[in-house]
Amino acid sequence: MTIEINGMAHVILTVSNFATAREFYHRLLPEFGMKVVSDEDRFFYCVGARTAIGIQPSDPTLAGERFVQQRVGLHHLCLRARSREDVDKCAAILNEMGTNIVRGPAEDTWAPGYYSVLFEDPDGIRLEVNFVPGAGLLTEGAQFRPGPANLG
């Protein structure tokens, strides 16, 4: 018996400076078609685009720490766009916000037609917005081809 997962319900990120992260996500997530459903002192949560993203403050003793991508836990979060143009729009918004863009928008080798922008939130948590045409790696004959430079 196979359980058929229908997407990702939500992701909650723990941030070191809640006010700064809240400002970042409050500006970005509505651009992705997500609606703010909770905006409280210690929790910010948006729902839409078939998922939800929330943030909460870290333990006060850890305030000021930054995300370290190679630690155990989250490596990065990637959201799927519906077109290359949407990836480009995302990059333009990120540039307007002064966000650190790690790379892109650019094509990559992960799947045929893979196109993405990789960026960091105020804590250095890496997020990506990508587009893959058609069925991507589920297309007959498609190959998964990550390279050492692609580990972002």
Disulfide bonds with the S-S distance in Angstrom:
none
